[in-house]
Amino acid sequence: MRLFDNWECELFKGSNEPQNHFMRGILSGFFTGLFGVEAEAVENKCIAKGDVFCEFTIREKTSFKD
């Protein structure tokens, strides 16, 4: 999923890491409700890092065990 002209990331231009925390939460909740399994949105590209758009991958959330 790609998002252009994102207000949240425009505020943090020059960052070294993705900054779209609000939208990641919205997307995670939406797809969790849609599919009935816990989902997470991972931001692969970000306007704040200098990319042209923010890009997200939606996947099933997994638990990390030691």
GISULKA-V855459 format. One line per field, one symbol per residue. phi: phi as a letter, one per 20 degrees, with the letter a starting at -180 (. if undefined). psi: psi as a letter, one per 20 degrees, with the letter a starting at -180 (. if undefined). burial: 1 if it has 9 or more other C-alpha atoms within 8 Angstrom, else 0. Layout:
phi->???
psi->???
burial->???
This chain:
phi->.dcdlefffgfdgnfecgcefffgffffffffffdmcfdcddeecbgfeoffbeccddbffdeedf
psi->pqpqlohghhhkqjqiqqjlhghggggggghghgijqpqqppohqphhijqhrppqpprppqppq.
burial->000001011101101001110001101110110000011111111111101011111100000000
